[in-house]
Amino acid sequence: MAVSSGNNRVFLFLQGPHGPFFHKLGKMLRRSGASVWRVGFNAGDRAFWPDCTSYIPFTEPQESWSDRFDAIIAEKGITDIVLYGDVRAIHAEAIDRAKAAGLTVHVFEEGYLRPYWVTYERGGANGHSRLMEMSIDEMRAALEGSDTDTPMPPGHWGDMRHHVFYGALYHWFVMFANRAYRNFRPHRALSVAREFQLYLRRLLLMPFQAIERRLATWRIKYGGFPYHLVLLQLEHDSSFQEHSPFNSMTEFLELVLTNFAQHAPAHHHLVFKAHPLEDGRASLRHELNRLCRLHDLCDRVHYVRGGKLAQLLNETRSAITVNSTAAQQVLWRGIPIKLFGKAVYDKPEFVSDQPLSEFFSAARRPDARAYKTYRRYLLETSQVAGGFYSARGRRFLMRHVVDMMLSPEDPYDALSSGKAAPRQLLRLIK
């Protein structure tokens, strides 16, 4: 990889993942010779950016954010902006203005091939990613000069407790120390106090929910029935909010259960797998029970609260989702997948275009070779080994991502030009 120094580069950080990752990333960029600034929108942002000399508080009404952003990039001579997620209002506005000003936009997201990978792209992620327009043939051509082995996906997310802890801590600061940011408005509909309560409740209930999850998984594993797996998502997550045809997760549940009741073989069962961070704000369990009673399916429908996906995937007949990244593990195993939203893995070679009524009774298998090409392409480009939340995950991530940010080419162009750096893809973070 051709790596430029940080000289003459000025990075402006906006909101990042909960925890210290953005601050540590900024320190590494400074060591490369770059200048680094951080805009904070609340006390949680401030708490995780200890360097007060490079911190810019935004305390004005959100309506003035666009003008303030323009003033900051002019005053500081900003060349690059760095952010986590590209759809929250303050980020979407900043990206539009940054692109108009010719700045480089660095977008971080949870890994498309999670767990143990982080997504790094330029310009946009998920439904705004360059991957949306790429064909498998184009990816195959870009990989001609590479012979990297494809690693097996790990079966669990190693830093879940860190994730929940930092989320609770972040919302504690926003709830109890936000006096200087009275104009702050969260990008989600829920109040900050309610967000904190849900994070804390999730943290405290994790041991008890683990027992419930093991019992539910055991009943499915030894039930002796064929089943289809539904991968649920967080209703408030940006991928669901911005890149799905549904207004609520309940609409998705209704569609799946209605088609299952009408078209699935009578001896088949349906397993709903909750997102690992599901905290009960959307009342999915209540809605699922209501719909099961409505369709007389209570003895054929199961709910599993988070946990390891691999155990359920080992014996499922097919999988259905809106646009969950967990579908990548489904495709890796050659299991048929049906999705309804926009996703970077929505390629005709391996995502079913069958109507759901037909999918339940005769789902077509994906093209496994095409998916392996796609997965290899991601691991050589936008997927970076590591994680945001655990110390070891951050160390792994920092070894590669700083050079990727300083490179004159984005990850996809770097591979096509033969300048992508080799990755230590086979080492897993325990």
Long-range contacts (C-beta under 8 A, 24 or more apart in sequence): 1-403, 1-404, 1-407, 1-414, 1-419, 1-420, 1-421, 2-407, 2-408, 2-409, 2-414, 2-419, 3-403, 3-406, 3-407, 4-406, 4-407, 4-408, 5-32, 5-33, 5-406, 6-30, 6-31, 6-32, 6-33, 6-34, 6-406, 7-33, 7-34, 8-79, 9-33, 9-34, 9-35, 9-79, 9-80, 9-406, 10-34, 10-35, 10-36, 10-37, 10-76, 10-77, 10-78, 10-79, 10-80, 11-35, 11-36, 11-37, 11-78, 11-79, 11-80, 11-81, 11-82, 11-106, 12-37, 12-38, 12-39, 12-72, 12-73, 12-76, 12-78, 12-80, 12-81, 12-82, 13-37, 13-38, 13-39, 13-49, 13-81, 13-82, 13-83, 14-39, 14-81, 14-82, 14-83, 14-84, 14-90, 14-91, 14-94, 15-41, 15-45, 15-83, 15-84, 15-85, 15-88, 15-90, 15-91, 16-48, 16-82, 16-83, 16-84, 16-108, 17-84, 17-108, 17-166, 17-388, 17-389, 18-44, 18-48, 18-163, 18-166, 18-167, 18-169, 18-170, 18-388, 18-389, 19-48, 19-162, 19-166, 19-170, 19-388, 19-389, 20-48, 20-394, 21-388, 21-389, 21-394, 21-397, 22-48, 22-49, 22-82, 22-84, 23-48, 23-49, 23-50, 23-51, 24-394, 24-398, 25-82, 25-398, 25-401, 25-402, 26-51, 26-54, 28-398, 28-402, 29-402, 29-405, 29-406, 32-402, 32-406, 34-406, 35-76, 37-72, 37-76, 37-78, 39-69, 39-72, 41-90, 41-181, 41-184, 42-173, 42-174, 42-178, 42-181, 42-184, 43-173, 43-174, 43-177, 43-178, 43-180, 43-181, 44-169, 44-170, 44-171, 44-173, 44-174, 46-173, 47-169, 47-170, 47-173, 47-177, 48-170, 57-180, 57-181, 58-181, 59-180, 59-181, 59-182, 59-183, 60-183, 61-183, 62-89, 62-90, 62-183, 62-185, 65-90, 65-93, 65-94, 66-93, 66-97, 69-93, 69-94, 69-97, 70-97, 70-101, 73-97, 73-98, 73-101, 73-103, 78-103, 79-103, 79-104, 80-104, 80-105, 80-106, 80-405, 81-105, 81-106, 82-106, 82-108, 82-405, 83-107, 83-108, 84-108, 84-109, 85-109, 85-125, 85-238, 86-124, 86-125, 86-126, 86-128, 87-126, 87-128, 87-238, 87-241, 87-242, 88-187, 88-238, 89-187, 90-187, 95-123, 95-124, 99-123, 106-405, 108-388, 110-325, 111-325, 111-383, 111-384, 112-325, 112-328, 112-344, 112-345, 112-378, 112-382, 112-383, 113-153, 113-325, 113-328, 113-375, 113-378, 113-379, 113-383, 114-157, 114-325, 114-328, 115-153, 115-154, 115-156, 115-157, 115-158, 115-387, 116-154, 116-157, 116-158, 116-385, 116-386, 116-387, 116-393, 116-428, 116-429, 117-379, 117-383, 117-384, 117-385, 117-386, 118-383, 118-384, 118-386, 118-387, 118-388, 118-397, 118-401, 119-382, 119-383, 119-384, 120-382, 120-384, 120-401, 120-404, 120-405, 120-411, 121-382, 121-410, 121-411, 122-410, 122-411, 123-410, 126-238, 126-239, 126-242, 126-243, 126-323, 126-342, 126-343, 126-344, 127-239, 127-242, 127-243, 127-342, 127-343, 129-344, 129-382, 130-410, 130-412, 131-344, 131-378, 131-382, 132-342, 132-344, 132-346, 134-412, 135-347, 136-347, 136-349, 136-370, 136-373, 136-374, 139-373, 139-374, 139-377, 140-373, 142-377, 142-412, 142-415, 142-416, 143-373, 143-376, 143-377, 143-380, 143-415, 145-418, 146-376, 146-380, 146-415, 146-420, 148-376, 148-379, 148-380, 148-422, 148-423, 148-425, 149-425, 149-426, 150-372, 150-375, 150-376, 150-379, 150-425, 151-379, 151-425, 151-426, 151-428, 153-328, 153-329, 153-332, 154-428, 155-308, 155-309, 155-310, 155-311, 156-308, 156-310, 157-276, 158-387, 158-390, 158-393, 158-429, 158-430, 159-387, 159-388, 159-389, 159-390, 159-393, 160-276, 160-277, 161-203, 161-206, 162-389, 162-390, 163-277, 163-388, 163-389, 164-199, 164-202, 164-203, 164-206, 164-277, 165-203, 166-389, 167-199, 168-196, 168-199, 168-200, 168-203, 171-195, 171-196, 171-199, 172-196, 188-236, 189-236, 190-236, 190-281, 194-281, 198-279, 198-280, 198-281, 199-279, 201-279, 201-280, 202-277, 202-279, 209-305, 209-306, 210-307, 212-305, 213-304, 213-305, 213-306, 213-307, 214-307, 216-302, 216-303, 216-304, 216-305, 217-304, 217-307, 217-308, 217-311, 217-312, 219-302, 220-269, 220-271, 220-302, 220-304, 220-312, 221-311, 221-315, 223-269, 225-267, 225-268, 225-269, 226-265, 226-267, 226-268, 226-269, 226-317, 227-268, 227-269, 227-270, 227-271, 227-302, 227-315, 227-316, 227-317, 228-260, 228-264, 228-268, 228-269, 228-270, 228-271, 228-316, 228-317, 228-318, 228-319, 228-320, 228-360, 229-271, 229-273, 229-312, 229-313, 229-316, 229-318, 229-319, 229-320, 229-330, 230-256, 230-270, 230-271, 230-272, 230-273, 230-319, 230-320, 230-321, 231-273, 231-309, 231-319, 231-320, 231-321, 231-324, 231-326, 231-327, 231-330, 232-272, 232-273, 232-274, 232-275, 232-278, 232-284, 232-321, 232-324, 233-275, 233-321, 233-322, 233-323, 233-324, 234-275, 234-277, 234-278, 234-282, 235-281, 235-282, 235-284, 236-281, 236-282, 237-275, 239-323, 239-324, 239-325, 239-341, 239-343, 240-322, 240-323, 240-341, 243-323, 243-341, 243-342, 243-343, 244-322, 244-323, 244-340, 244-341, 244-342, 245-340, 245-341, 246-322, 246-340, 246-341, 248-282, 249-282, 249-284, 249-287, 250-282, 250-284, 250-287, 252-322, 252-340, 253-284, 253-287, 253-288, 253-291, 254-291, 255-340, 255-356, 256-320, 256-356, 257-291, 257-292, 257-295, 257-297, 257-301, 258-295, 259-356, 259-357, 259-360, 260-295, 260-297, 260-360, 261-295, 261-296, 261-297, 262-357, 263-356, 263-357, 263-358, 263-360, 263-361, 264-360, 264-361, 265-360, 265-361, 268-300, 268-317, 268-360, 269-300, 269-301, 269-302, 270-297, 270-300, 270-301, 270-302, 271-301, 271-302, 271-303, 271-304, 271-312, 271-316, 272-301, 272-302, 272-303, 272-304, 273-304, 273-306, 273-309, 273-312, 273-326, 274-303, 274-304, 274-305, 274-306, 275-306, 275-324, 276-306, 276-307, 277-306, 278-305, 278-306, 317-363, 318-359, 318-360, 318-363, 320-356, 320-359, 328-375, 331-366, 331-371, 331-375, 332-371, 332-375, 334-365, 334-366, 334-368, 334-371, 335-365, 335-366, 336-363, 336-364, 336-365, 336-366, 337-366, 338-363, 345-374, 347-374, 350-374, 377-415, 379-423, 379-425, 380-415, 380-420, 380-423, 381-411, 381-412, 381-414, 381-415, 381-420, 382-411, 382-412, 384-423, 385-423, 385-424, 385-425, 385-427, 385-429, 386-429, 387-429, 390-429, 392-429, 392-430, 393-429, 396-429, 399-424
